[in-house]
Amino acid sequence: MTKQKIVVLTGAGISAESGLKTFRDSDGLWENYRIEDVATPRAWKKDPE
């Protein structure tokens, strides 16, 4: 029997170790945004792009 699919579950540490910016670090991707402005249903409705 052969399997056709694979799933890999990882955490934020894998991107941090590779040098990619994370979301929550002090210089992370969300550092310049208030969480309420980007990660709430209201924010999504206001600007879905």
Secondary structure, 3 states (H helix, E strand, C coil): CCCCCCCCCCCCHHHHHHCCCCCCCCCCCCCCCCHHHHCCHHHHHHCCC
